[in-house]
Amino acid sequence: MNSENFLLSEKIVSPSYVRQGSQARRGHEQLIRQLLEQGKCPEEGWSESTVELFLNELAVMDSNNFLGNCGVGEREGRVASGLVARRHYRLIHGIGRSGDIAAIQPKAAGSSLLNKLTNSVVLDILKLSGVRSVASCFVVPMATGMSLALCFLTLRHRRPKARYIIWPRIDQKSCFKSMITAGFEPVVVENVLDGDELRTDLEAVERKVEELGAENILCVHSTTSCFAPRVPDSLEELAAMCAKHNIPHVVNNAYGVQSSKCMHLIQQGARVGRIDAFVQSLDKNFMVPVGGAIIAGFDAAFIEEISKMYPVLQCCLVASTSVFVFSHERLHDLQEIYSILAEELKRLASAHGERLLHTPHNPISLAMSLDGLQATSDKAVTQLGSMLFTRQVSGARVIPLGKEQIINGYTFRGFMSHSESYPCPYLNAASAIGITREDVALCIKRLDKSLKALKKEGKAARNVALHLAISNAGHMLCSGRASSAGSLQKGGLLSDSYAVVSAHSTVPELY
């Protein structure tokens, strides 16, 4: 509807009603005009009606939606399912051209405009979140691991002789596989234990650089966001080391956009040293379906080089609608809920004889020890994870001691704990974007019930075992099997049983 059509409408419906409708539409148009003029994140997230109006306006700019369009090529925006077409607002052509994701698609002016605006808004969000000197970024329809692999493959053209990637250990499969998929050999550097925290072993990284030779190292692959008790890597020190040895530095910032601390680490690393690219997940930071990432960096030419390595077209609709409704108020709420989660976990841990691990350098994830549960039974720790899942507590991670995992021929001892020998089993919970106070309250309630149930089961199992031991010892004595009794006495079973009987007044309850 344009102004001419509104005037014509006044001949059909009361002019006052039409003018009211026209003013309402101008409110949406004002928001769209601001986006086109500034290319920045809206101060307040758009309503769904504004987003849909904008998407429909853009869709009619793509050739597959032209009235009377006649397509005779092999890719003309044809879609067999109307459901799929409607789901994508008929933005079917995607963006970019074969071999260059950043190129304008001649058949899709609307989709190309949407892509350019999306990258511009995302860049603004990265700056607002703390990385103020970031120069360029682009959105890709790949998860974090494949996006990291794309960065490594681009670096290969700059460092053709390099074969190693130095990687401070983080027990997450996709970032490890990204290095294997790109054809490089990961050099795993174990973390060091500092109190409860697992931190970067900077001396070990330096030794690896000297041992392998800087020219043979493709890059250092560091991490910001991670599960406690691991904490973000020492980015400033690693960045300075990379600058000193002229080694590229790629940062896995998977869910770090929501953390001002993680973003500050990236900004500081770029200020004092070298960070070539940092990659973040769309679903973890913008609450969209899985399958998108943002590749960003401080050298626009290098980020463009990465974008040209991407070999196919893409559809950017999911990312676009998410960034237009993005609100920084969610980040402020997140910090508050993190404090609530920490308080509640600490209280619960104390009530069950456990403790909240002290990991102040991890701004997202928390960990609670499970020593008492481990003492109850070897299987109790993993059983807790199953109980929480069946009670619809998702995302909580239970980490037992001694788990071993082989990934692409590499053996990780103590897998999931980021360490070969972390001192205790523990449970993880994270205050990530989108979490609510209700989520925290329900999680704590169900965790408390699960811990109580496991302790009750453990106590019952111990009582049964004790009953069997005493019954067997009594049976052997009464039957007059001296040899057997002598063996029991020698082994200490009889004396232990009598000691238990005399020490526990609850034993008669077993009979």
N, C-alpha and C positions, 0 to 999 in steps of 0.2 A: 504494500500500500504506500503510494507516494501522495504528495499534497494534492495533486490533481484528482486522484481517485477518492480522496477524502471529501473533496468538494462535491464530486458527483454523488457520493454516498449521502450527503445532506439532503438531496432531493428525494431520497427513499426513506430515510430514518430521521427523526428529529435532529436538527443541527446541533443542539446542545449535547446530545448523547454522542454524536459523531466526534465533536470537538474533544469531549472527555476521553474518548478512545484514542484520538490522535495524540493527545498529551501523554497518555500512558505509553504509547509506542515511542514517542520522543525520548522518554526516560531510558528505554532500552538502547535507542540509537546513540544517546549521549555516552553511555558506557562503551559502546563499540567504537565511537569516534575517538574517545580517550585512548583506547587500546591501540588504534591505528596510528594516532599521533605520537604516543610515547613509547609503545612497545614494552611496557613495564607491568609488573604484577599489580592488579587492582588493589586498592586499599582495603576493600571488602570483597570477598568472593562473590562471583556472579550467581544469580539465581538460575535454576534449571531452565526457566522460560527464556531468559536472555541468551543462555548458551544455545538452546535449540533454535531460537530465531536466527542467531548468527550462523550456525551450521547450515541451516536451510538456505540462507542467503548465499553462503559460499558454494553450496552444492550446485546451485543453478548456474554457476560460472564454469563448471566442468563440462566438457564437450559431450559426455555420455548423457547429460541431462538437458542438452539443447533441444528445443521443440523442432521436430523435423530433421534431426541429425541422422545422417546416413553413414555408418561406419563399415568400411570394407577391409580393415586391417586385421592382424591376428590378435590384437589386444585393444578392444574398443569399449572397455568398461561393461562388458556383458556379465550378468550374474544370474545363474539358473534359479536361485531361491529368492523370492521376494522378501522373505524374512531376513535373510542376510543383508540384502540391499537396504532395507529399512533400518536394521541395526547399525549400519554404517552411514546413515543419512544420505545414502547414494553417493558418497565420496569414494568412488570405486577405483579411479585411476591410480591413487597413491601419489607419492611425491618423488622427486628426483628423476634422473634418467639412468639407463643402464650404465653402470660403472661410476656413477657420481650421485651420491645421495643428496648433495647440496644443490644440484642443478635444478633450474626451473623446468617443470613439465609443461610443454606447450598445450597439451590437451586438457590440462587441469590447473587453470589459473586460481580457482578457489582453493584447491588442496595445497598448491604451492604457497599461497598466501598464508594459509593456516599453519603450514610447517615453519615458515619464516617467523611468524608471530610466536609460535610455541617456543622455538629456540631463544627468541629474544626475551620472552617472559621468564623462562627457566634461568637464563643468565642473570636476570635481575634478582630472582629468588636466591641464587647462589651467593650473590653479593650481599643481599639483605641478611642471609644466614651467617655471614661472617667472612667469606672469602672475597674481600672487596677488590682485590687486584686481578681476579680471574679475567682472562681476555676473551675467551671464546668457549662455546659448548655446542653440542648437538644431541638430539634424541635419537636413539636407535631401538628397533623392535626386537632386541635381544636381551636376555637376562645378563646379570653382572659378569658371570664367568666368561661368556662368549665375547662380551665387550672388552674385558681385560685381554683376551686372546687377540682381539683385533689390534689393540695397542701394541702388544708384543710383536705381532707380525709386521706392523708398520716400522717399529724400531729395527727389525731385521734388515731392512733396506739401508738403514743408516750405519748398522754395525754388522756387516755380513759375516765376520769371523767369530762373532760372539756365540757361545753355546750354553752359558750358565745364567740362571736367574737366582740371585740370593734372596731367600725368603724366610724371615723370622716366622717361626711356626705359629699357625693359627688353624685349629682343627675344624676346617670347613672344606668339604670336598671340591666344590665348584671352582674356588679360587686356585686350589692346587692343580686340578685338572686343566685349568686354562693354560697353564705353563706347558703341560704335557701335550695338549692339543695343538699348541702353536709350534711344537717341535723342539722345545728347549729342556734342559736338564735342571730341575730344581735343586738348589743347594739349601737344605733345611738347617736353619740355625735354631737350636733349642733356646727357650726362654729361661730367664733366671728368676728364682723365687726371692721376693723382697717382702717380708712379712707374709701377708696372705696373697699378695699380688704377684702375677707373672708378668715380667717386664722384659723389654728388648735387651739382649746381650750384645751391647755395642762393641765390646772388645772382640767377641767372637766374629761379628760381622767384619770388623777391620782385619782380623786374621785371615778370613776367607778371601777378602779382596787381595791381600798380599800374596796368599798362596796360589790363587787362580790367575792373577794378573788382570788388571783393569780392562785391558783390551779384549779379554775373553768373556767378559761379563756383559750380558745384554742390558740388565738393569737390576736395581734393588726393587723388590715387590713388597711394599709395607702395607699395614692395615691400621685403620682407625677404629671403627665400630666393631665390637666383639663381645663375646659372652664372658662375664666375670667367672673366675678371678683373673682372667687375662685382662690386661688394660691396653689402650691404644699404644701403638709403637711410638718410640721416641723420635717423632718426625723431624724436629729441628736438628737433632744430632745426626740422623740419617741423611737429611737433606744437605747438611754441611759436608758430610763425608762424601756424598755423591758429587758435590761440586768440586771438592778437593781432588778426587780421582777421575773427574770427567766421566762419570757413569750415570746414565739416565735413571730416573726414579719414578715409578708408577705406584699410585696409592689406591688400594681397595677401600673405598669410602661407602660401602654397600648401604648402610642405613645411618650414615653420619650427617646428612643434611638437617635432620631434625635435632641435632645436638650442636649447640653453640660452641662447646668445648672441642668437638671433633673438627668443626670448620675453622676454629681459631688455630688449631694445630697445623692445618693445611696452609693457612695464610702465613703463619710464622715460619713454617718450613720453606715456603717459596721466598720469603723475605731474607732469610739468612743463608739459604743454600739453593738446592735444585729439586724441583718437582715438575716433571714433564707432563704428566696427565693424572687425573683422579677420576674414578668411576663410581657412580652411585646408582642404586636401584630405584626404579619408578614405583614399584608396588610397596616397597618398604618405607618410602618417604612421602609418597603422594596418594597412597591408598587406592591403587588401581589394580586390575587383574595382573597376574604374574606375566612377565615377558617383555619388559622394557628397561632401558637404562639411559643414563646421561653420561657422556664422555666430555670432560672439561679440562682446561689447562690454561697456562699463563703465556703461551706462545701461540698466537692465532694461526700462524703458518703450519705449525706441527699438528694442531687439531684439524685443520683443513686437510692435511696429508692423511690423517687417520680416516676422515670422512670419505676420502676418495678411494680408500682401500675397501670400503664396504661395497660388495659386488651387485646388490640388487635394489629394486624399488622398495618402498615401505609405505605403510599406512600409519598416520600419526594421530588418528582421531582420539584414542583413549588418553594419550598423554595430553593432548590439547584441552580436552574437556576438564581434565584434572587440574591443570595449572590455572585455568580461568576461575575455578572455584576455590583455589588455595587461599588459606587465611593464616596469617602469622599468629593469630590468637591461639591456634591449636598448639603452637610451640610453647607458649607461656603456660598453658594448661598442663602440658606434658611435664614441665619442671615441677609443678606443684604435685602432680600425681606420683612422680618419682619419689618425692619425699614421703608421701603417704604410704607407698608400697614399702619403702625402706623401714619406716616405723612399724608397720604391721608385721612384716617379716621378722624384724628384730624381736618384737613382743612374742610372736608365735615360737620362734626359735628358743627363746628363754624358757617358755612354758614347757617345752619338750626336752630340755637339757641340751639344746644345740646352741649355735651362735650364728649371727649374721657375719659373714666374712668381711674383713675391713678392706674394701677396694675403692677408695675415694677417687681414684683416677679414671674409673669407668663411669661415664655419665648416663648410661642407659640400662645396663644389666646389673643384677644383684645376685648374690649366691648365699645359700644357707647350708651350713655343715649338716652331715647325716651320720656322724660318728656313732651316736647311740643306736641308730637303726641298723648300722653295719654290725654292731655288737650283738644285736638280736638274732640276726640270721644273715648268711652270705647272700641269700636271694632277696632279702627284704628291700634293699635299695632299688633294684630293678622292678620289684613288684610295686613299689610306690609309683613309679612312672606309669605302669599299666593301670593302676587304680585311678590315678588322676585323669588319664585319657578316657577311661570308661565313664568317669564322672563329669565328662565334658569340660575339663580344664585343658585347653590346648596351649601349646607354646612353652609350657614348663618343661625344662630338661633335667632329667635325673642322671647324674654322672657317677657310675660305680668306679671302684679302683681296679686297675690292672687290665682294662679292655685293650685288645690288640686288633688293629685293622690294617689290611694290606690294600693299598690304592696304587694301581698301575705299577706294581712291583716294588713299591716303597712300603716298608713296615713302620707303622706308628704305634709305639707302645704308650699305654695310657690315653688312647684315643678319646677325643671329646673333651679332655681336660687340658689340652694345649701343653702337656708336660709328660715326660716319661714316668714321673713319680710324684704326682701331687700328694700332699700329706693326708688328705681326707676325701671321702665321697661327699658330694654336695648336690643341691638342687638350684637350678637357675630360674629366674623370672626377670622379665624385662618390661620397662615402662617405655613402650614404643608409641609412635604417633597413632592416634585413634583409640587408645586405651581409655577407659572410663573409671570413675570411682566405683561403680557397680561391679566392673570386672575385678577390681582389686578385692572388694569385699567378698564376692563369691569365691574367688580363688583361695583366699585365706580360710574361709569357712570349710571348704571342701578339703583343703590340705590338712587342716586340723583334724577333721573326721577320719581322713585316711591314715594319718599318723597314729591316732588313737586305736584304730582298728588293727593296724599292723602290730602295735605293741601288745594288744590283747591276744592276738593270735600267737605271738612269740612267747608270751607268758604261758599260755595253754600248752604249747608244744614242749616247753621246758618241763612243765609239771608231768606231762605224759612220759617223757623220757626218764624223769626221776622215778616215777611210779614203776616203770618197767625194770629199771636198775635194781630197785629195792626188792621187787617181786622175784626177780631172777636170783638175787643173792640169797633171799630167804628160802627159796625152793631148793637151792643147792645144799644149804645147811641142813634142812629138814630131811632130805633124801639120803644124807650121810655119805655124800660123795666126797670123801676126804681129799682125794687127789685134785678134784676140781676145786674144792674149797681152798686147798693149799695154793692152787694157781691163782685163785681170785685174791687170796690174802697177799700173795706175792705181788700181784699186779696192783694192789691198793684199792680194788673195787669195794671190798667189804668195809674197810676202814672208812673210805670216802662215803659209802652209803650210810653207815652209822653216824658219821659226822653230820651228814645232811639231815638225817632224822632228828638228831638232837638239837640241831641249830634252827630248824624251821618248824614252827608250830602249825603251819598250814598243811603239813603232810597228811595228817589223819583225814583231811577233807577229800583226799584222793580215793579213799576206800568207801 
